[in-house]
Amino acid sequence: MTVALSVEPLATASGEGRFSALTFDDGPNGADTEALLDFLAEHDIRAVFAVIASQLEAPGGVDLLRRIVREGHVLCNHSTSFDDLGDLSVDDAEQRMSSASAAIRAALGDPDAPIPYFRAPNGSWGATPQAAVRLGMQPLAVVNTIGDWETQDEAVLTERLRAAMRPGELVLVHDGGGDRSASIAAVRTVVTERRAAGWAFTLPGRPGDDSFPGPAREDT
């Protein structure tokens, strides 16, 4: 099925009713990403991981990336580094994104590994949506954030995540960019609460369009 890409960043989750799509930025990030993957596997939840290519150079980064893919999660290009791309031309942004995708695919040992999404570092879009669409990636919105780059107070982040998690929308939490242990703890608490209340967790998508959710989960 051909996906109709749009330069308008996608902010919605697939499904109807009490559904949300979990997205995680700035990893892979050692023990925090590992703990997050353990939790998602325990609850059979798929998510989107917005990967910064330079994070693959950290110890265990490549192994975590391979685990993310092996366990059926979906990749998002989050550029080569934490640098802002908002002032770049379309061509320069495309070059930066291409470098990130190449590094991710090289780490996976798969030149055709799907990377269906792009998310701009720091939410600074500029010309990046046009560049992403050129490269076959759907821009993924920066919405429903919890400010976990400002604090790692678990109680604060848990309350913020409860408020940010809205039916039919994405939610954005960081698993990378520093110590994110409180972010992961908040995810455990709120997702467990929502599952008990009948919520389901899907992938990004447009209402009535099932073409977006990423590759099928691999058999392991």
N, C-alpha and C positions, 0 to 999 in steps of 0.2 A: 504494500500500500504506500503511495506517495504522500508524504506529509507536506501540507501547505505551510511553509515558513512565513513568519511575519517579523518585521522589525519592531513591532510592539512587544515588549517583554511579557512572557506568559506568566500569569499570576494565579491560575486556577488549577485545581486538582481534578483528575478524572473521577467519574462516579456521581451519584446523586444522593442527597441526604447528608448524614453525618460522616463525611469523608474529609480527610486532610492528606496532603503530601508533605512528607518530611524531607527537607533538604539541608545538607551539612557543608559548611564552607571551610576552606583554608587548610585542609589536611592533604595527605595523611599525617598523623601526629602521634606516633608512638602509642603509649598506654591508653590515652584518651580515645583514639580511634579504635583500638583493640577492644576496649570495654564497650564502646558503642556497638561495634559489630557483634559482640557476644550477645548483647541485649536484643538487637534486631533479629539475630538468628533464633534466639529463644522464643520470640514471639512471631516468627515467620513474617516479618515486615520487610518490604523492599523500600529503598530510599534513593535519593540522588546525592552523590558526593561531588561537590565542586572542588576539583583538585588543582592545587598550585604546583606546577611542574618542579620548581626548586625544592619542594618538600620531599621529592623522591630521592634526593641526595642524602637525606638524613638516615641514620641507621634504622633499618627495618622498613623504610619508606616503600621500597619496591615490593617487599613481601606483603605489606598491608594493601597496596594498590591491587595486587593480584588476588588477594582475598576478597576485596570489595567486589571485583568482577566475578570471581568464582562463586560467590554467594548470591549473585543475581541482582546486585545493585546497579544503578545507572550512573554513568560518568557525565560530568559537566566540566568543560574547559574553564578554568578560573585564572588563566594567563600563566606566564612563566614565573612571576614573582608577585609580591604584594604591591608593586608600583601601580600608581594610578594611570589609566589609559585614556582618560577623558579628553586630553588635548591632542591626541594623535590623529593623523589623517586616516582615512579609510584604508589606504594601502599599508601604512605603518602598523595599524591595528591588526590588519589581516596577517601581516608577517609575524607579529608577536603571538597571535593565536595559533598560527600554523606551527611555530616553534614549540609551543606548549603541547599541542596535539601530537607532534612528532616525538617529543620526549615521553609522553604517556604511552604511546603505542610501542616505542622502543623498549620501555620498561616491561611492558606486557609481552613482548616478543610477538606481537600481532599487528602487522601494518594496516589491517582492516578493522581494528577494534572500534566498535561504535562509540562515538562521543556526540550524542545528539543535542547537547545544550552548551550554551556559553553564559556565564554570569560575570559582569564587570566587577573587578576589584573595587571595593569601597563604594559600589553603586554609582560610579562615575561613568556614565555611558558614552557621551560624546558621539563619535562616529562608529563605535563598536557594534551596535546592532546591525548596521549595514554590512560590516566586515564579517560578522558571524553568519549572516544569511548567505553571503557569498560562499562561505566554507561549508554550508549545509548544516549549520547549527541554529537551533532556535534560542534566541535570548530568553533567559530565565529571570523573572523579576526579583528585585530585592524588596520584599514585603514581609510584614509580620515578623520583624526582628525582635530580639529580646535584649539588646544592648549588652551582650555578654563579653564584648571587648572592653567594656567600661568597668565591670564588676564581676567577681566570681563568688558573690554571696548567694549560696544555694537557695535560701528562702526567697530572696528577691527574684532570682531567675525563675524559680518555680511559679511564683505568682505572675510574672510577666508572660511566661509560656502559656499558662492557662488563659490569659487574656488574648494572646496572639494567635492561638490555634482556633481558627474559624472554619465552619463548614464550607467545603468546596474551594478552599484556598490553600496555597503553599504556606509553610512556616519555615523560617530560616534560623538555624542554630549553628554555632561554630564548634567544630571538633578540632580545629587547628588555630595557629596564631599565638600560641602560648599555653599555659595551663588552662585546660577547659574541663577539669574534673567536675566542677559544679554545674556546668552546662549539661554534661552527660547525666549527672544525677537528676537534674530537673527533667530531662527527657524521660528517664526511667519512671519518675513519679507521675508525670502528667500523661504520658502515653498509657501507662497501666491504668490510671483513673479513667481515661477516655475509652479504652477497650472495655472496661467493666461497664461503662455507660452505653455501650453499643456502637461506638465509633469504629470505623475501619480506616486503614491507612493505605493509600494508593500511590500513584505517581502523577506527575504533572499532566494535564490534558485540558482540552476545551470541552465544554458541555456538548454531549452528543457526538463527540469525535474520539474514537478509540485508537487513533493512529499514532499517538504520541508515546504511550508507555514503552519503555526500552526493551532490550533483548530478554528473551525467556530465561528463566533461572536455569543455570547449568546443573546437570545431574552430578552429584559428587559421590 
